[in-house]
Amino acid sequence: MDIICDACNSKFKIADEKLPVGKAVSLPCPKCKAKLVIEPPPPKKEINEDEIGDFFSFTEAGTDDYDASEKPFDFVEEEGKTVLLCDHDPELKKRVSEVLDVLEYSITEVNSTREALKKMRYNNYDLIIINEMFDTSDPDRNGVLIYLEMLNMLTRRNIFVTLINNRHRTMDNMAAMQKSVNIVLNIANIDDFDKIIRRGIADNDLFYRLYKE
């Protein structure tokens, strides 16, 4: 959905399926802070989220409008690229962010699984970078990865997921398939993140180019 602020005429976009079903959204314009009221899109079937817990209790019973006080929306200028960064290591995030800035990505950092899932519910991201130990002691029970596995393919196909770990070698295709991600990056190769992510995204775009056309 395209959003235009009546006060400053700034243009933004929000995916229809990320808006609360059946409720209007009121929140400030990220530029001029004027109040924006967004009418809800038609109801759509959503994935079953019961398997990953009650992360999505965002509306209050008995209210007519949805007040986005926690600001789950990430407004991005049209044509902008977005990335969700899920990692707790400050040094690693710094190195990755430097590369993403050069690649002109709008970066959203999160500190918990709950926060990450909330962001994904209300925003579509072009790129997701996640450490398999993010907010968990068991890499096989990573809540964000479980959520991504549950997404329908129409949505998942448009997200490039990079998994950071120290168990698999970088660009191990078998490991990537097993973890349902697009590419694996071993922490030991973080200094080559620029070349690895560029190649991975280029290969993925080439693979899906004809399909998307």
N, C-alpha and C positions, 0 to 999 in steps of 0.2 A: 504494500500500500504506500502511495506517495503522500507525504505530509507537507503542507505549505503553511508556514506561520503567517497569520493575517497581519501581525504587527511589524515584522521585519522582512517578510517575503522569503525567508530562508527555506530551502527545500531539503527534505530528508526522506528516508525510506525505512519502512518496517514491514517485515514479512507478515502477511495476513494471518497465517497459522500461528503466529506468536502472540496474537492479541487475545486477551481473556474472552472466552465464549459468552455471548449474551450480555456483556456489560460494557458501558462506555469507559474510556480511559481519560483521566485528566492529569496533566503533568506540565511542568514549565518548559518552554522552548529552551534548548541548550545554549542558544546564542543571546536572546534578549530577555529571557525569563518570563515572557508573557504566557498566559495560560493557554494550553492547547487541549481541545476536547476531541478525542478520536472515537468515532462510532465503531462498534464491534463488527467484524466480518461475519458472514454466515457460518453456522456451526460446522465443524469438520471432525471427522473421526480421528482420535488421538491414540497414541500407543499406550499400552498397558504399563503403568509406572509402578504397580504394586510391588514388583520384584526388587526394586531398589529403594523402597522406603517412602515415607511420607515427606517428600521434599517440596511439595507444591501447594501448600495450604496458604495461598496468597490473598484470597478474597474473604470478606467477612459476611456472614449470613445477615440478611436483613438490610443490606445497603444497596442503593440503586446505582451508584457509580463506583468505579475502581480508582482509588487514589494511589498513584504509584509513588508513595513516599520513600520507598527503598530504591527507587530509580533503577529498575531492572533493565530498562531499555538503553542500548548503546546507539545513539544517533550517529549516522555516518553520512557524510556528503555523498551525493550521487556519484557513482563510478568508484567509490572508495573500496579498498580491500580490508577485510577484518581478520583478526587473529585472536584466539583465546589461549592464554598462556597459563598452564596449570603446573606449577612447580614451586617448591619452597626454598630452593637454593638461591640466595641473592646473587652470587657470582655467576652462576649459570644463567639466571634470568637477565643479568646485565649483558652478557655476551650475546645471547639470543636476541635481546631487544635492539642492540646496536645494528645487527644484520637486518632485522625486520624494519627498522626505521629507514634504512637505505632502500629497502624494497617497497617502501611507502605503504606499509600496513598500519592500520589503526589498531593499537594493542590494548587488550583488556586483560588485566591480571586478576586472578582469583586466589583465595587462600584456603578454600574448603570445597568439598564435594557439593555440599548444599548450594553454595554460592555459584559454582560452575554450572550446575544443573538449572538453577534459576535463570542464569544468563542465557543458556542454550534454549530454554523454553521461550524466551522472549526475543531472541536474536538469531539470525542465521550467520554463521561464521564461515569464511572461505578456508581458513586454516585453523587447526587446533593442535597445539603442542602440549603434550602431557608426559610427565614422568610417571612410570608405572607404580612408583611408591608414593604418589601424590595422595595425601590425606588417608593413608592406609598402611597397615603393617603386612598385608598380604597382597602381593601384586596381582594375584588371580581373583581378587575381590575388589578391584578398583571400581568405584561407583560410576565414574565418568566413562570408563571403557565399557562397562555393562550397559549404560544408557545408549552409547553409540552403537553397540551391537543390536539393540532393540529398535533402532530407527528404521523406518521403511527405506527401501533402496533409492527411491526417488529423491529423498532428502539427503541420505547418507552419501550418495554419489557426488554431490556437489560440495562435500567437505573433504579437505585433504588433512588426514590425521597423521601426525608425526609422534611416534612413541620413543621416549628417551629411557634407556635402562643400561645396566652394566652386565646383563646376562647373555645378550646376543650381539653378534657382530653387526656393524653398520651395513645397512641395505641388505640384510638377510631376508630374502623374499619369502622363504618358508615360515620364518618367525613372524613376519608381517601378516601373512595369511592366517596363521594360527591365532594371532592377537586381534585380527580384524581391523588392522590399521593399514595405511598406505605405505609407510616407510618406517624402518627402525633406525635409530641413531644411538650408537654406543657412546656413553659419556666420555670415554677416552678420546673420541674424535670430535669433541665439541668445538675445537679450534677450526675445524673444517666445515662448520655448520653452514656457512654461506654457500659453498660449492655444493654441498649435499642437498640442501633444501631447494636450491635452484634446479639442480638436475632432477630431483624427485618430482617437483611440480611440473617441469617441462615434459617429462616422460608421461606423467599422468594426463596432462592436457592433450598430448598427442594420442594417447590410447583412447580417450573418450571423445576426441574431436568430431569424428564422423557420426558417432552415436548422438551427440548433442545437437549437431546440425540437422 
